[in-house]
Amino acid sequence: MFASLFITALIALAVLAMLGLVLVPLMAATGMSAHTSAKEHRAQAREIERLLAEKD
């Protein structure tokens, strides 16, 4: 009884570890994409502010 529970817990932990190994690169790629998008949006906002300031 205890052995089967122990094996089940080990399998569950192994599955969680494998899921983590799969998700980490996806999360990193998403974070890099978000960082790049934020940089582009900041640059666009600066350009818009500069154009609006020139009109005055």
N, C-alpha and C positions, 0 to 999 in steps of 0.2 A: 504494500500500500504506500508506504513512505517513499520507496524507490520510484514508483511510477509518478508520484507527485513531484519528486525531485527532477526526474527526467522531463516531465511536462514543463516545469519552471525553466529548466535549462534551454529547452527548445524555444519557449516563448522569448527568453532573453536573446537567443541567437537570432530569432526572426526580427526582433527590435533592432539589434545591432546591424543586421543586413539592411533593414529599411533605412536606418540612419546613414549607412555608407552610400546608399543610393540617393538619398535626399540632400546630403551635404553639397555635392557638386551643383545640383539644381538650385539650391538656395544661394550658393556663391555666384552662379551665373546671373540669377535674378537680381541680386544685390549690385553686381557690376553694371548690369543694364540700367537699373534705377539710378545709379550714380552718374552714368554717362548721360542719361536723359535729363537729370537735374542740372548738370553742367550746361547742356545745350539750352535748356529753358532759361537759365540765368543769363547766358550770353544773348539770347533773344530779347529778354526783358531789358538788359542794358542797352541794346540797340534801339529798342522802341523808346526807351526813356531819352536817349540821345536825340532821336529824330523829333520827339515831341518838344524837347528843349530848344532845338534849332528853329522850330516854327515861331517861337515867341520873339 
